[in-house]
Amino acid sequence: MKNFHNEIKSKKNNLRNEYNLIRNSNSSIVYEKVKLNVKSALKILLNKYHVEGKYIGIYWPLKGEVDIRFIKEINSLKVALPSSSKSKGITYHHWSNNQLEIDSNSIPAPTEKDAINPNDISILFVPALAIDQEGYRLGYGGGYFDRLRQKDLWFSIPSFLVISNNCISKKPLPREKWDVPFNGWISEKGLHQIEATN
């Protein structure tokens, strides 16, 4: 079993390097197209899933990730950002105009003390290095989003990756028992929704 786990870990690491290179080769035009599609997909997803007063979970963009922070400027939408801690994993917090602090992964995160209950979040947007046709994500190896979304309440939140089309794998990505699928993705080709298989 340990060998099997090590083999998957090694495959994932190789794919991370591969998709990192692919992603870094994208032009700014690709990112702008994805961003435009996030704007139009947001209207569809808000109509389908959003309940007034609930939060939209977004992320602080790292190098190579599409910047969707403009969602915060949309009137009447409450936005939450994740904060990671080595011991607690990921928690989401209200992103107001207060100062952000650096979390355990050196990513800016809100300083609000209280974590948001998953019942109060209607949609999550998450970054990734790659995703396959069944909605399985290749992240950065910390397992934060997988551990979070293994919990039923988090898994029930419609969750979408924001990703460039060249990072959508035609072949199934290697997965372990804790990997859980997403509901789809938004790329420069638009919104793609899939039925979660779990």
N, C-alpha and C positions, 0 to 999 in steps of 0.2 A: 504493500500500500504506500509505504514511504517513497519507494522508487517511482511509483505512478505519480505521486504528488510532485516529486522533484522534476519529473519529466514535463509535467504541465507547466510548472513554474518556469522551467528553462524555455519552453516554447513561448510562453507569454512574454518573457523578457526579450527574446529575439524579435517577436512581433512588435513589442513596444519600440525597440530601436528602429525597426523598419517603418512603422507608421509615423514615428516622430519625424523621420527624414521626409516622408511623403507630405506630411502636414506642413513642415517648414518650407517646402517647395511651392506652396500655394501663393498666388499673387494677392495683393490687397483687393483686387477686383472680386476675387472669389469670396473673400470675407464680407465685402459690401453686399454681394448678392445674398449670402446667407442671412445677413442682418436684415435686409429688406424682406426676406421670406419669413423671418421670425416675426416681423411686424404684421404680415398678412396672416400667418398661422395663428398668431396670438388672438386675433379676432374670432377665428373659427373655434379655437380651444376655450376661449372665455365663454362663448355662447354655449358650448357643449358641457363644460365642467365647472365653471366658476360660480361661486356663491358670493353675493355681495358681502363685504366685510371680512372675507377670508384673505389669506396671503397667497402671493405667487412667490415660489422659491426660485431664486436665480443664483448666480455665482459671480465671484470676482475673477475677471479673466487673467489667466497666466499667458506666457508667451505661446503663440500658436493657437490660442482659443479665441473664438468669436466673442466680441464684446457686446453683451446684451443689457448693459446697465441702463440704457435709455428707457427700459421698462419702468424704472423708478420715477421717470418724469411724466408718466402717463397719469393724468388726473384720476383720482378716486381709486387707484390701485395701491394696495399695501404690499410692500415687498419685503421678503426675508432673505438674509444671506446666511450661508453655513459658517460655523466656527468649528474647527477641529481641535480635539485634545487627545493626546496619546492614550489617556486612560478611558475617556468617555466616548471616543469616536466623534461623530458629527452631531451637532445640535444646530437648529435654525433659530435666528433671532431677528427681531424687527429692525429694519434698516431705516432709521430716521436720519435727520441731518447731524446727528451726534458724531463725534469722532470715532474712527475705527481703530482697532488695535491689531497687532500682528498675532495670529494664532500659532498653534504648535507646528504648522507646516509653512510658517512665514507668509501667510496670506492675510490681507486685511479683512477683519471681521468686526461686526458690531460689538459694542461693549455692554449692551443690555444684559442684565443679570438673568432674566427669566427666559428660558427656552420656550419656543412656540410648540404647542401641542399639535401633533399631526392632524388632528380633527379640524384645526384652524388653517390648514393649507389646502388650496384646491388644485394647484398644478405645480410640478417641479420641472425646472430646466437644469440639465446637468451637462458638464463638458466631458469629453472622452478622447482617447486616441483613436479608437475604432469601435464599430458596432457591426454585428452580423445581421442576416435577414430575419432571424428569430428574435432580435432585440437584445442579444447578449452583448454587454459592453466590455471593452478592454480599457481599463483605467491605468492609473500610474503605479499600482502595486501596493497601495496602502490598505485597500479593502474597505475603506470608510463607507462608500455608498452601498456596497454589497451588504455589509453588516447592518446598516441602517434599514435597507429595504427588505431584509429578511423578516423584519417585524411586520405583522399583518397590517397594522394601521398605516405604516409608511408604504407598504407594497400596494395598498389600495388607492394611493394618490396617483393620478395619471402623471407619468413621468416621461420626459422626452429629452433626447440628446440633441445638442446643437453641434453640428459636425459638417465637414466638407465631404462632398460626394466621393472623393478618392479614398476616403477612410471608411467607406462602407464595404465590408468584406462579403464577397460572393460565397465564400466557404465558411462553414461554422467556425467560430473562434474557439480555442480551447477553453473549457470551463470546468470549474470544480463544484462540489455539492452546494457551496454557499452562494454561487453566482445566480442572480435572478434577472429575468428579462425586463426590458423597458417597454413602454407602450408605442415607441416609434422614435422618429428623428425629424429634424428640420435641417435641410442642406440647401445648396444653391439651386437644387431641383425642386424645392418646395417641402411641404409637410407630408410625411409618410407615416400612417398609423397602422399598427399591427395589434392583433389580439394577443394579450399576454398568455403564455402557455402554462403558467403555474396556477 
